[in-house]
Amino acid sequence: MNDEGLGSRASGGMPAVDRLLDEVIELRLPAETYQIPLVRMLAQAVAARADYGLDAIADAKMAVDEACAQVVSTAAPGAAMTCQFTVSPDGIRFGVRTRTQHAEPPSERSFGWHVLTTLAANVSARCVPDPAEDGYALTLDLDLHREGSG
């Protein structure tokens, strides 16, 4: 008997309704280096729940760690960091944003950017004026590979 009504469990132990909607997990915390391990642990849990393999989970953790490190390094004093994981049938999209005093996103010529582009399928960064906060809003977005890069 195949009962896949709303809330029933289908393949992978996920409710059937999860295949219809994207799942969004958001975490807001101080933009401080000591907070990055918490985001990395959440990345591991989200990737494992999305049925990523061990190599892909490790890559996702490293990519999230590097994205957060780049954001924290330019964050304005006292700024918050907002991390968002969007899980869909296509994979996981990770976004991290903060307030900064710098008008430019991280350099695409840096080693950190190279790490991101190696570990994630797509990487983008933008920095836009945020007059309400008297500075800029910096956002990094990553599409995380379902398969490990190695």
N, C-alpha and C positions, 0 to 999 in steps of 0.2 A: 504494500500500500504506500502510495506516494502522497503525503500530505504536506504541501508546501504553502500553506496559507500564511497570512501575516504573523510574524513572530515564530513560525515553526523553524526548525533547524534543518538546513539543507546541507550540501557538501561543505566540508571544511569546518563544520560546527558553528557556522555563522548563521544568524537568522536570515530567512529568505528575503525579508525586507531590506537587509543591508546591501543586497545586490542592486536595489533600485535607487538608493540615495547615497550620496557621498557622506562619509563620516568625518566630522571636523572636531579635532581635539586642540584646545588652545590653553597655553600656559603663559601667565604674566608674572614676571619676577624682576628683581633689580638687575640692571645691566652690569653685573660684576663677574669677574673671572671665577670666583668660587661657586657660582650658580651653574656653570656649564655642565658639570657632571650630572646634575639633575635632569637637564635637557637631554643629555646623551642616554641616560637610563630610560627616559620616556621614548626616545627614538628606537631603542632596542625593543621595548615592549610593543610599540606600534608596528614595527616591522615584523616581529614574530607573530603577532596576531593577524597580520596581513599575509601570512604564509610565505615570507621571504626565506630563502635558504641561509645557512650560516655565514657564507661569504658575503652575501648581500646585506645581511644584518650588520656585519662588521663594517662594511663600506658605508652603510647608512649612518652608523654611529660616528665614524670618522668625519663624514661630510657635514653632519649636523654640528659636531664639535668645532670644525674649522669655520663654518658659517657664523656660529655664535662668537667665536674668538675674534673674527674680523669685525663684527658689529660691536662687541664690547670694547674693542681697542679704540673706537672712534666715538663711543657714546658720551653724551654730555654728562657732567657730574650730577648724580642723583636721578638719572634717567632710568626708566623701566625698559625691559626687553620683552617683547611679545612674540612667542613662538606658536606657530600654527601648523598642525599636521592635517592634511586632507587626504583621506584614504578613499580610493575609488577602485572600480574593477581594473582600471589602467595602471594603478600603482599608487605611490605616495608622493604627494607634493608637500614640501616643507618651506615655510616662510618665516623669516625672523626680521623684526623691525625694532627700531629705537629712535630716539631723538639725538641729534648730533649738532655740533656747531660747524661742521665741515660741509662745504657745498658739493663735494665730489664723492662718488662711491669708491669702494676699494679699487686699487689698481688691478687691471686685468693682466699686468705684467709681473705680478708678485708670485712668490712661491705658493702662498696660500691659495691664490686664485687657480694656479695650476693643480693643486691638490683637489680643489672643488670640481674643476672640469674633468678630472680623471675619475672621481668617485660618483659623480652625478650625471644623469643623462642630459639635463639642461640646467644652466646656471644663468641667472640674471640679477643685476643690481641696479637700483635707482635711488637717487637722492633728490627729493623735491622740497621746495620751500614750505615751511610750516609756520605761517605768521602767528597762529594761535599760541605756539610754543616758543616763539622767538628763536628760530633755528631752522633745522631741516629734518625731514623724516627719511631715514635710511632704511631700505628694505632689500633683503637678499632672498631670492626664491630658488629652490632646487627641485628637480624631478629626480627622485631616487630610483636607481636601477633595481629591477626585481632580481636580476642575476648578479653575482659578484663580478667586479671588474678584473679580477686576477685570473 
